[in-house]
């Protein structure tokens, strides 16, 4: 086997490994986040990427309004993609 063929074989193996270990898990995570963002409804308790916990009061396009403190009525508007997880779904 010539050095060029050996290098080409290693390059193909490297590309396949990168595809398997990087691209596929990333696509799966993107699909999960898209489903999470699509399922947000008022009343859901969510956690943002920054660690802020709040209750969704309104979903308006790419923005979500969160109620942070019920006693004072403090709200915050965040970008939809800042929501990292749903802590508790709203009761139906």
Secondary structure, DSSP 4 states (H G I P E B T S, - for coil): --HHHHHHHHHHHHHHHHIIIIIHHHHHHHHHHHHHHHT--TT-EEEETT--EEEEEEEETTEEEEEEETTTTEEEEEEGGGEEEEEEPPP-
